[in-house]
Each structure stands twice: as C-alpha cells, then as structure tokens.
Amino acid sequence: MKVIDRCLNGVLLLEPVVHGDHRGFFLESFRRDQLKDLGVAEEFVQDNHSLSAEAGTLRGLHYQKPPAAQGKLVRVTSGAIYDVVVDIRKSSPTFGQWRGFLLTASNFRQLWVPRGFAHGFCTLVPQTEVQYKVDAPYSPELDCGILWSDPSLAIDWPYSQPVLSDKDKRHPLFNDAEHFESIIE
C-alpha cells in the first residue's frame, strides 16, 4: 500500500497493490504493519458497511465529539462515491477547508480520515457499498454533523438535490457546529 495524496494536515489517500490476472484480482485491503508505517497507527474497533440503493445518496457530513471521536479508513466495495472531508480542528492550519476524493470499487483507493474531520460521501451510481473501519465505537450521544450544503464551505457535490436522511437535512451550518479545540483530541 502506498500514499498517493496527503492533504489537510493528516488525511491520506491510499492505494493498495492489486494483483490481477484472467481470474480477477487479489489485494490486501488492511494490513496493520503497513498502515502503521504510513502513519496510521490507530487500532480499529468496529467495521461499518453501508448500501445506498440510489445514485445521488448523500450521507454526512458526520463526526463524533471527544472522547469518542473517530478516525475512519474508508473504501468502496461496489459502485463509486465522491468522498468529502472537512477539517474541524480549530488549531489546524487547514481548519474549515474541505477536500473531495473519487473512491470506486475499480480504483481500490482508500481514504484515511483522522479524528477531527467531518466526513460525508455522495454515491455516483446505484447500489453502492461503502465499508469503513473506525477506531472508536459509535456513540449516539456524541454524534454530530454539519449541513452538507453549507454555503460557507461551498462543497462541490456532484448532485444539487441529493437523497438525504431526515437527520442529515437538519445538521447545523459549519459556523454553528461544534468544533475540536486541538489537532489531536
């Protein structure tokens, strides 16, 4: 596995080595020692798997407050997403900045999203499946979000009228959301 993009003070776009032949392919999607060498030393405690039936389904922008803040290792196993991270760490030089990435089942890329980032994605094709590892379990009482369409962030989403959950329609704007005080919490 190698890092093909480093941005926003800690986010890593990763690409595994894919071995393919007439039978298909093989890859190592997770290897603790390799990730540690690349700077991802967290211990993952939960795996999540989502299916979005429709193209244009947007999930996010989500995060958890400390002490249950989550780092996420995200990959697509079927379909394609536009994956977005927003730095919510007040002391970070990239505070308030966002970045988007194309993750697909065919490009095999993975995104490391450290604690202190809001995260969301929009599906580009129907029947998209996303799997991700987290380094802290889900905590409903510390679950937070930022409105996907916040004009101050001006995220260039691929759909202007996405399919949203009721919860994701009601998140606060970036300036009204709770932010992390430091880079590492």
Secondary structure as GFF3:
##gff-version 3
##sequence-region A 1 185
A	DSSP	beta_strand	2	7	.	.	.	ID=ss1
A	DSSP	beta_strand	11	15	.	.	.	ID=ss2
A	DSSP	beta_strand	18	21	.	.	.	ID=ss3
A	DSSP	beta_strand	24	27	.	.	.	ID=ss4
A	DSSP	alpha_helix	32	37	.	.	.	ID=ss5
A	DSSP	beta_strand	46	52	.	.	.	ID=ss6
A	DSSP	beta_strand	58	64	.	.	.	ID=ss7
A	DSSP	beta_strand	72	78	.	.	.	ID=ss8
A	DSSP	beta_strand	80	87	.	.	.	ID=ss9
A	DSSP	beta_strand	98	104	.	.	.	ID=ss10
A	DSSP	beta_strand	110	113	.	.	.	ID=ss11
A	DSSP	beta_strand	117	123	.	.	.	ID=ss12
A	DSSP	beta_strand	128	134	.	.	.	ID=ss13
A	DSSP	three_ten_helix	140	142	.	.	.	ID=ss14
A	DSSP	beta_strand	143	145	.	.	.	ID=ss15
A	DSSP	alpha_helix	166	169	.	.	.	ID=ss16
A	DSSP	three_ten_helix	174	176	.	.	.	ID=ss17
###
